[in-house]
Amino acid sequence: MKNSYSTLTEAISDLKNSGFTEDLNLCDEGIENKKLKRVHCAKDFNVIKYYRFEGMSDPDDNMVLYVIETSDGDKGLLVDAYGVY
């Protein structure tokens, strides 16, 4: 796991190779792993690291990549877009 990455694609690829293979999504209860059909509330996961990416030409093209490990031992990534909206 590097301290920084040039692109979101590079970060996802490297982190998946490092074992963070699960695709996590935000939900009302916390985060969800649809593949494993698990939902984790805030007390059941840790954000290990996060990376912020800003679009060079479009301020709406901003994202944060969260590297997460759950209390069940699942390791995954959550991508959250943000912008002026």
LUMLUM-953643 format. One record per residue (C-alpha): x, y, z; residue in three letters; residue number from 1. Coordinates in steps of 0.5 Angstrom, whole numbers, plus 500, padded with zeros to 3 digits. Example, Ala and Ser with C-alpha at 12.3 -4.5 7.8 and 13.67 -1.06 7.14 Angstrom:
{{525; 491; 516}; 'ALA'; 1}
{{527; 498; 514}; 'SER'; 2}
This chain:
{{500; 500; 500}; 'MET'; 1}
{{503; 506; 498}; 'LYS'; 2}
{{503; 513; 501}; 'ASN'; 3}
{{500; 516; 495}; 'SER'; 4}
{{497; 514; 488}; 'TYR'; 5}
{{497; 518; 481}; 'SER'; 6}
{{490; 516; 479}; 'THR'; 7}
{{484; 512; 482}; 'LEU'; 8}
{{485; 506; 477}; 'THR'; 9}
{{492; 505; 479}; 'GLU'; 10}
{{490; 505; 487}; 'ALA'; 11}
{{485; 500; 486}; 'ILE'; 12}
{{489; 496; 482}; 'SER'; 13}
{{495; 496; 487}; 'ASP'; 14}
{{490; 495; 493}; 'LEU'; 15}
{{487; 489; 490}; 'LYS'; 16}
{{493; 486; 489}; 'ASN'; 17}
{{495; 487; 497}; 'SER'; 18}
{{489; 484; 499}; 'GLY'; 19}
{{483; 489; 499}; 'PHE'; 20}
{{479; 485; 494}; 'THR'; 21}
{{472; 487; 497}; 'GLU'; 22}
{{467; 492; 494}; 'ASP'; 23}
{{464; 496; 499}; 'LEU'; 24}
{{458; 501; 499}; 'ASN'; 25}
{{455; 506; 503}; 'LEU'; 26}
{{448; 504; 506}; 'CYS'; 27}
{{443; 507; 511}; 'ASP'; 28}
{{446; 502; 517}; 'GLU'; 29}
{{454; 503; 515}; 'GLY'; 30}
{{457; 499; 509}; 'ILE'; 31}
{{455; 493; 505}; 'GLU'; 32}
{{459; 488; 502}; 'ASN'; 33}
{{453; 485; 497}; 'LYS'; 34}
{{457; 480; 494}; 'LYS'; 35}
{{458; 477; 501}; 'LEU'; 36}
{{451; 479; 503}; 'LYS'; 37}
{{454; 483; 510}; 'ARG'; 38}
{{452; 490; 513}; 'VAL'; 39}
{{457; 493; 518}; 'HIS'; 40}
{{455; 498; 522}; 'CYS'; 41}
{{461; 504; 524}; 'ALA'; 42}
{{463; 500; 530}; 'LYS'; 43}
{{465; 494; 526}; 'ASP'; 44}
{{470; 497; 521}; 'PHE'; 45}
{{476; 501; 521}; 'ASN'; 46}
{{478; 505; 515}; 'VAL'; 47}
{{486; 503; 515}; 'ILE'; 48}
{{487; 509; 510}; 'LYS'; 49}
{{484; 514; 505}; 'TYR'; 50}
{{486; 517; 498}; 'TYR'; 51}
{{483; 523; 495}; 'ARG'; 52}
{{483; 524; 488}; 'PHE'; 53}
{{481; 531; 485}; 'GLU'; 54}
{{479; 532; 477}; 'GLY'; 55}
{{484; 536; 474}; 'MET'; 56}
{{479; 539; 469}; 'SER'; 57}
{{472; 538; 472}; 'ASP'; 58}
{{471; 540; 480}; 'PRO'; 59}
{{465; 535; 480}; 'ASP'; 60}
{{470; 529; 478}; 'ASP'; 61}
{{473; 529; 486}; 'ASN'; 62}
{{473; 522; 489}; 'MET'; 63}
{{476; 519; 496}; 'VAL'; 64}
{{478; 512; 496}; 'LEU'; 65}
{{477; 509; 503}; 'TYR'; 66}
{{481; 502; 505}; 'VAL'; 67}
{{477; 498; 510}; 'ILE'; 68}
{{478; 492; 514}; 'GLU'; 69}
{{472; 489; 518}; 'THR'; 70}
{{471; 486; 524}; 'SER'; 71}
{{470; 479; 520}; 'ASP'; 72}
{{476; 480; 517}; 'GLY'; 73}
{{474; 483; 510}; 'ASP'; 74}
{{478; 487; 507}; 'LYS'; 75}
{{475; 492; 501}; 'GLY'; 76}
{{475; 499; 498}; 'LEU'; 77}
{{469; 504; 498}; 'LEU'; 78}
{{469; 510; 493}; 'VAL'; 79}
{{466; 516; 495}; 'ASP'; 80}
{{465; 521; 490}; 'ALA'; 81}
{{464; 529; 492}; 'TYR'; 82}
{{464; 535; 489}; 'GLY'; 83}
{{460; 542; 489}; 'VAL'; 84}
{{453; 539; 488}; 'TYR'; 85}
